[in-house]
Amino acid sequence: MTSLTLLQVAADAGAALGKMGAGIGAGLASIGAGIGIGQIGKGAMEATARQPEIANEIRTFMLITAAFVEGVALIGIVVCLLIILT
């Protein structure tokens, strides 16, 4: 094999590993978001059980925080998809 052929094979293998890594990254971003939102819900339920009179404020803060967690996860998934598609 010529050195050019070896370089092409190495580049193809590197691209495949990059795409596999991007897929793993998208999965981890989704798992992280699920865990984060679960912890937010857990904390909100505990806080509401302790102080039921401020349940509306707790719910508002919980939804805002969950939206931020989802936004970060969405950015991670979009970056991974851009890596896969390029």
Secondary structure, DSSP 4 states (H G I P E B T S, - for coil): --HHHHHHHHHHHHHHHHHHHHHHHHHHHHHHHHHHHHHHHHHHHHHHHH-GGGHHHHHHHHHHHHHHHHHHHHHHHHHHHHHHH-
